[in-house]
Amino acid sequence: MEQYSVPKKMRQIGDLFEKYRTRIKAPQASVEKECIKVIQEITGFEISKTQVMYTVSTKSIYLQVPSILKSELRFHHNTILQTLQNRLGKDGCPNIIF
């Protein structure tokens, strides 16, 4: 009974992969797919894969959509980027959406 110790607090499964999520950058296709999902969740607009282009070197997303839709996305710009940062990690997240 003297060697008994209180069990350690259990870790969540998501915490086990935290170091990989923060160190590894997401590939171009993954960022584009996640951007499409986030835009649809936040604004309700559907965008196809051919309308989204991500440049890894500049961390920029270019959208080939009508100007009315672009102006609507400008209202949600910060929310979209924050959600992408939460899902992709700080280093794999785009900085700006055009």
N, C-alpha and C positions, 0 to 999 in steps of 0.2 A: 504494500500500500504506500510505502514511502516513495517509490519511483513513479507513481502516477502523476501525470501532468494534464492540465486542461487541454482538450483538443484545440488545434489551431483553427482560426477562422477560414472557411472555405473561400477559394478564389472563384470569381466568375470566369466562364470560358473565354469571354471577350478579352479579359485581362491577360490571358496567356499569350495572345498574339499581338499585344500592344507594341512590343519592341520592333516587330517586323512591320507593323502598320506605320510606324513613325519613321523608319529608316528606308524602306523600299518605296520607290516612286511608282505610281500607277502607269501602265502603258497607255499609249495614245487612244486606242480603241476603247479601253475601259473608261477613260475620262469622258469620251464622247457619249458612250452609252449611259453613264451615270448622269451626265448633264441633261440628256433627253428625259430621263426619269424624273429628275428634280424639277425641271421646268414644267412637266406635266402635273406633278404633284402640287406644286405651288400655284401655278397659274391656270391649269386645266387645258392648256393648248398642247396639241400633238404636233411634234416635229419629227421628220424622218431622219434617218442616218445620213442621207445625202445632203441635208441642209446644215449639218454641223461639221466643223473642221477645227481640230485642236492642233496648235503648234507647240511642241514640247520646249523648244529653246526659249521662246518668249512667254510661255505659260499663258497663252491667249486662246480664247474660243471665238471663232468667227461663225456667225449665223447668217445663212443665206435665206432670209425670210422677208416678207413684205415689211415696209417701214412702219406700218401701223402696229404690227406685232412687236417689232423692235422697241418702239416707244413704250408699249405696254410692259415689256420685259425690263425696261429701265426703272420702272416703279418698284420692281421686286429684285433689283440687281444685288443689293447687299444681302438679302435673305437667301438668294440662290447661291451666292458665293460662300456664305456661312454654312449652308447645308452641305455643299460640296466639300468644304474643308472638314466638316465633321465626319463625312463618309470616306473621303480619300486620304485624309491626313494632311498635315500642314505643308509638307514638301511636295506632295503629288497634286495639290489643288491648283487650278488656274487662278490667275490674279485679276483678269479682266475679261469681260465679254463684249464683243463688238457685234 
